[in-house]
Amino acid sequence: MAAFYGRAVGLKTHIWANNTRSALLLAGFPVLMALMLYGAQLVLMGMGIIEGTGGSLGADMARAAGMLGWTLPAAAVVSAIWFAIAYVGNQAMIDAMTGARKVERRDEPELYNLLENLCISRGMRTPALRIIEDPSLNAYASGLHEGRYSVTVTRGLMHSLDRDEMEAVLAHELTHVINKDVRTMVIASIFAGIISVIAEMVFRGLFYARGGGRNNKNAGPLILIGLAIAAVGFGLALVIRMTLSRSREFVADAGSVELTKKPDAMISALRKVSGRSQLKAPDEVQGMFLENRPDKAGFMDMLATHPPIEKRIEALVRYAGGREAPPPDRIDTAVPTT
């Protein structure tokens, strides 16, 4: 297990490195926000909504950069308000997006006991348990601090996995809580939402603004440069979110085995989940799922938030003592009727 990312590097060391990398990546979001805000100002200047200098393209771009002295603090204040609202109401927002509902021990005693026993083994407080009434096979952990963490599973997952497999999935999600990367993902989702709104404002402005301002002789280049900058910023935000999601899944798989000592159960669970994980939710939330892969391989597969199931199974077999699972067509994944 300690050799999950190389025999010379322990799991704890990798978790520390992953958290450090996550902190550095999240620190890049304010820079991306400034980049996209600059792009938006160039577009608005090109459309005549913001007054230009009347001079060269370089002068207009310099003026737009100078405006960041007051527009960036204003955007930071708005973002801080947004972040505060999301910090307080993030679980309610996620529940509304996914249809999750909180359950107690009396509602799902077997599932609740599995989660509680895992938490007792680590001496941690049991997160809230939530269920999504959906036939897909998926799960996720959410929350920002002790007392607010939750583990959510779909009804399809409960019907399709046996006891050991469900325990392995719950341990996987608990690892996200233990390592605090669930908090990282929630914060990243909030930042990504802010950047998405700025990008949408830029692109919508081109279609809905009727240009009530003065004409700018540099309109074309300013709009093109502004759109390019906004696109780069938005693309980098997607890459950061993808990087955070991919790296944490390998660690959580390893953490599941560390908690349960059952690598084959985690492998079998991943086999059953593969191809049946489609659960409707915003992109920011899907990054927290147990599994989230595009239906078809290709370019979009490169931007997937999760590593391929086969890669995750390969790591469990190679480093965690797991055995090769049977082909998917030999695994009974039928969902019983209720």
N, C-alpha and C positions, 0 to 999 in steps of 0.2 A: 504493500500500500504506500509506503513512504517513497517508493520510486515511481509514483504515478507520472510525474513529469521528468523522469530521469532518475536513475538509481542514486545519484549523488545529491539530489535535491529532495528534502523532505516535504511532506504535504503542508506542514505548518509554514515552512519557508515560502512555498508557492502561494499560499493564501495571503501571506504578508505582501509578497511581490504583486499579487493580483490587486489587493486593496490599494497599494501605493500607485500602481498604474491607473486604477480607477479614479483615484483622487486627482491625478495629473490630467486625465482626460476630462473630468468634470470641470477642472479649472479652465479648460479651453473653451467652455461654452460662453462665458462672458466675452471672450475675444471674438467668437463667431457672431455673437449678437451685435457687437460693434461693426464687424465686417458687413453684415447684412443691412444694418441701419445705414451705413455709408452707401451701399448699393441702392437702397430705397431713395435716399436723398438725391443721388445722381439721376435716377429715373424721374423723380418729381421735378428736378431742375430741367431735365430735357423736355418734359411735357409742358413747361412753363408755369407750373404751379408754385415752384420756388424760384425766385428771381435769380438769374445768373449775373455774371460780372459784365457781360457784353464784350468780353475780350476773347482770349484764346481758350482752347479746350483745357489746357493745363491750369489756367486761372480759375475756370469753373470747378475743376476737380479739387483745387486747393481750397476754394470757398466752401465746397461741400464737406471737406475734411475739417475745416475750421468750425463748421456748425456742430460737429460732434461734441464740442466743448459744452454745449447746453442740451443738445438732443439726447446724448448718451446718458447724462445724469437723470433726465426726465424718463427715459426708457427704463433705467435702473429702478427708479421709484415705482413705476407701473409694474415692473417685473417682480419687485419685492412684495407688492400688494398681492399680485397673482400667486406668488409662491406661498405667502402666508395663508391665503384662502385654501390653496391646494394642500398645504401641510396639515391644516386642521381637518379638511373634508376629503382627503385623498381616498379613504376606504369607501366612503359613501359614493364617491364618483366612480370608483372601480366597480362597486356592486351594481350601480345603475347601468354601466357599460356592458357588464357581462351577465347580469341577471342573477348574481349570487345572493344567497340568503344565509343568515347565521343559523346554526343548529346547536342544540344542547345535547348532553349525554343521553337524555331520555328519548331524543328523536332518532339518534344513530349510535346506540351504545357500543357496538362492535368497533366501528370506525373511530369513535371518540376514545375508546380504551386503547386502541393501537397507538394513536397520537400521544395520549397521556403517558403511556408506558415508555415511549421513546424519550419524552421530555424528562421523566423521572430518572431515566438512566444517565442523563446529562445534567441533572440538577437544575433544570431551567423551568420557567413558568410556561404552562401550556398555552399556546396561541389559540385564538378563537378558531372554530371550525366552521367552514362555509361550504355549501353545496350549490352547484349549478345544475338545474334540471335540463340536461342536454345529453344526447346520445354519444357525442364525441368523447374521446379519451384524452383528457388533459388535466392539469393541475397547476397551481402557482402559489407562491407565498407573497404576502404584501404587508405593508406597515412600515413605520419609521422609528419606533422606539418600543421599549419594553412595556407591555400592557396593551399595546395597540397592534401587535403582530397577528396575522391571520394565515391559515392554510386553507386553500379552496380546492375542491375536487369536483369533477363532473359526475353525474349519475351514471353515464356510460362507463367511466373508469371503474366505479364501484361494482358494476355488474360484470365487467369483463376480467378483472384481475382477481386472483386468489389472495388468500390472507398474506402470504409471504411477499407477493408482488406489491400489494397495496402498502404493506409496511415499508418496503424498499422505496416506494414513491414518496410516502410521507417523510421518510428519513432524508430523501433528496431535498424536499422542500424545507425541512427543518435545518438542513445544512446552510441553505441560503440565509436563514434567520441567524444561525449561530455565527456565521462568517460576516454578518452585517451587509452582505452584498445585496440583500433585498432592499435595504435602505438606499443603497447606491442607485439601484435601478429605478426606484420610485422618484428620487431626485432627478435622475437623468431624464425620466419621462416628463417631469414638469418642465425642465429646461428645454427639452425637445419640442414640447407644446408651444412654448413661448417663441422659439425660432420658427416653427411652422406658421404661426400667426403672422410674423413679420414677413415671411416669404409669400404668404397668401395675399397680404396687403400690397406687396410690390406687384404681383402678377394681376391681381384684380384691378389695380389702378390703371393698368393699360387698357382694360376693356370698359371700365365704367366712368373714368374721368373724361370730361369733355374739354379739358384744357382751358380754363378761364383766365390763365395768366398770359404773360408776354411770350412772344415767339423767341426762341433761342437758336442762333445759327449753329450751335453745336448739338442740337437736339438728338440727331441720329446717333452719333458716337456716345453721347452721355447715356442714352437709354440702353444701348447695347452693352456698354461697359458696366452699367448699373445692374442689368439683368445677369450678366456673366458673374459679377461678384456675388449677387444674391444666390445664384445657382450653386456656386462653389461653396458658399457658407452652408446652404441647406444640405448639400451633398456630404460635406464634412460632418455635419451633425448626425446624419444617418450612419456614416462610417463609425463614429464614436459610439453610438448606441449599439451598433452591430458588434463592435469589438468588446464592449462590456458584457453583452449577453453571451457571446460565444465562449469567452474564457471562463465564465463562471459555471457553465454547465458541466464541463469536465470535472471541476473541483467538487461540485455538488454530487455527481455520480460517485466519486471517490469517497465523499463524506457519508453517503448512504451505506456503502459497504463497511465503512469504519463503525457506523452505528449498529448495523444489523448483522455483520459478519456473513452476509449472504449475497455474494456477487452474482450468482446465477439468477436470483430473484430479480435483481435490478436489470439484468440482461433480458430476461423473459418479459418483464414489464415493458421495456423499451421496444422489444419486438412487437408486442401487441399494440402499443401506442402508434407505432410507425404507420403512416398512411391513414390514420383514423383520428387525428388530433385537431382537425379543423374546427375552430371555435370562433364565432364572430366577436370581434372586439377591435378597438382602435389599435393602430400599429404600436403606439407607445405601451399599451397593455400587453400585447402579444409577445413583446420582448421578455416578459416575465414568465411566460408559460413553460411547462415541462418540455414541450416540443412545439416547434413552430417552423415548418419548412414549406417552401413553395411547392405547388402541385407538380410542376415540371422543372427539370434541370435546365441549365443554361445561364444566361447573364444574371437573371434575378436570383439564381441559386447562389451566386457569388456574394450577393448582398443580404443573404438570409441571416437572421439574428441568431440562429442555432446551428451548431455543427451537425453533419449528417449522423443519423442513428448508427450507421455502420462504423463510423469513426469512434463514436462513444463506446460501442460494444467492443471494438478492437482494443481500446485502451483498458477496458475492464478485464478482458481476457488476458492481455499482455502483462498488466501490472497489478491487478487486484485478485488474481487467482480464479477468475471466472472461466467457464467452459464455453465452447462454441455453442450457440443456441441453434435449434433446428430451423430449417427454412420457414418463412412466414406461413406458407400454405399448409404446414403441418401443425400449426398452433391453432387451437380452438379459440376463436375470438367472438363467438356468437353471443349476442346480448340477450339474455333470457327475457321473456315477456313477463310483465307483472300484472 
